[in-house]
Amino acid sequence: MCGIAGFVSPSLDAGAMPEVMASMLSLIRHRGPDEAGYYLDDGVAMGTARLSIVDLPNGAQPMADPTERYWICFNGELYNHVELREELRGLGRRFRTRSDTEVVLQAWAQWGLACLPRFNGAFAVAIRDVRSGELFLARDRYGKRPLFYVDREGSDARGNRGGEFLFASEMKAFQAFPGFRFELDPRELASTFAAWTPLPDRTPFQHIRQLPMGSCLTVRGGRTVLHDYAELELDVPPFTGTEREAAAFVRETLRESVEMRLRSDVEVGVYLSGGLDSSIVTKLTTELSSHEVRTFSVEFDEAAFDESSSQQVVASHLGTRHSSIAVSSADIAANFPSAVYHAEVPAFRAAFVPMYLLSRHARDAGIKVILSGEGADEAFLGYSLFRETLLRASWNDLSDDERMTGLSSLHPELSHFGPANRARLKGLFEQFAVERLPGLFSHELRYQNGRFAARLLKQRDDPFADLLALTDTTPGYAALSPVRKAQWLEYKTLLPGYLLSTQGERMSLAHGVENRCPFLDPAVVRAAASINLRFDDGFEEKAILKKAFWGELPESSLTRRKQPYRAPGATVFKEQRPEYLDLLLSDTELQKIDCIDPVFARKLVTKIMATPQGEISTKEDQAFVYLLSTAVLNQQFVLGQGLPEHAFPEDGFTVRTIVDHRTSRRSTSADQAFPSAGGLR
């Protein structure tokens, strides 16, 4: 794993290019602390901060193909690099390294754009074609690795220069580019608050876009062209075998996925939550590894969030060397600004902070690569949202008894409810049994909380307008079943926009740890799509997964009800009163956030601070965390007040590879001292 960055700028002074390029890499060096390198050409620069995982001594970047026509900066891993290398060798390609980066480069030289659908990996890549003058960017099919860009065709009101194109794995790198200023975008914030995450190509900041999952971008002569190269494969032919054959098929597909993701020249660990998905990944890892497997997890002080007993049961059963980190409310409050700095987006809950601490714990233990169970819920219909959708979609065709049976299945706690609460829950489902937002039927219940949070903004545009436009213009979306639409929305929004990024990749790479997700293998996603609802009605969580691993995991792991990963929210900040809470408690500070309605924000904060723990509603808790994270982002990025010193590791690294192809200055050198981080610091 690595971080990449670069720019196309006809007007930037040639003498400033090396320093600008190095400063951009310096701001994302946590992603790749092992070494750095950059490439310069007339008006073009791109570089890599490398986390060395495959072919440690020979994988330095930027890297060229043998003709030196193509130069690559690569962020990520190509899991099927072994198979592609053999295929390319058969076509006459010769390799100088064992790195997957060289396989990507040679595949590009051999097949061009057609190489992308062949890649099974998690990546963002930049390739420079010296002959055509093109810069080419691409992102993996599930959006596991981020890639942001700024396309400035003309000067704006702030005097920013036109004709410039910037790109980076993290937006903070843009701070190092001369004249760039961050500014929150009210329209995008409204959409983010409502849908819990930015849309696939958006960010919370003006002028900054991100490359959508499964897409690529060509930059040439000041023009950019966006292509989609992969779409979700959810509407696949149903599996035709027996249930036993289906379970065996799922198990074997997952085993192959884990085996491919264990390809590494450094030790691979596993995040073990104690739930079914991470237990399966741990089981297969122990089966495929020749050494003792190390597992890592989070423990909470509050019993409502803690799963340590389940983790211990699985670790003991599978014989892993288990290590956990205890996270308290004080830890969450103390590390919230640093985690927001790395997430770069407003967050609706604080659960990403413990993941930030967990990745630091793994890195301190010497682990650079982690496997996790992310993606299983989306593939195998693990969320209650999917079961809610199935029930609501059939609601008007059911009898009262059948409706209550369905509700009891979704909410086992219903038996403890009084008549008034049962009637309220039933009324809620009746209310949402008919679609209101065209195409968003499955998520309408969830989006109610987001609609409340969007009231924090001065600008009150329809927060769902852009999401509705996206689904409306997606070919084939309208024909999907309600539960397939629910899957599509999860894959396109919450998974890449929050789970894989804010709570996943960004927290892992904050400490130089690569997160690999076996459930996000194209073969696994297709297998799940072909079997889901084939042998059951969807009301038993991940029925086929349980059958596939029955007898191999502790029975308690296979039979216990899903416990979503959660962490304390607004109460953390009420109890701990961190200094940065003044960003919300002071009217003067609140008014520094241009897009926030200070009157509504003040009312919300006052109510939260006065409401006892346990009586804060979910939508109020979520809106409060959104507001606080937005205030921290505004302080760090818009006002440029940065972070405490501890957010930046002091152990510097050097630029190992510098390739300078500029006509005015052509040279290749190495081992240049790396400059200190500028901009936000």
Disulfide bonds with the S-S distance in Angstrom:
none
